């Protein structure tokens, strides 16, 4: 749980900075075409960054698309303990769960 709060504080701070200041910091040939679409996506899909599911949204609709790895990592961080719990010797299907994790038939 500590990892979630530690990463989320920093991620939301950066997202707020992007939403507030990005429009004033850029320039270039394509800036005026790309920046409004980025801003609209961030206004609409900011919650996906908070819940770490922005890697499950279409790539052309995401905000902060370069943070897909943090979402992927957090999802694995939340799911893997349950996979290992099912593989403990006391569980009925511990051999089958190990094969399922490897993608091999039992």
Secondary structure, 3 states (H helix, E strand, C coil): CHHHHHHHHHHHHHHHHHHHHHHHHCCCCCHHHHHHHHHHHHHHHHHHHHCCCHHHCCHHHCCCHHHHHHHHHHHHHHHHHHHHHHCCCCCCCHHHHHHHHHCCCC
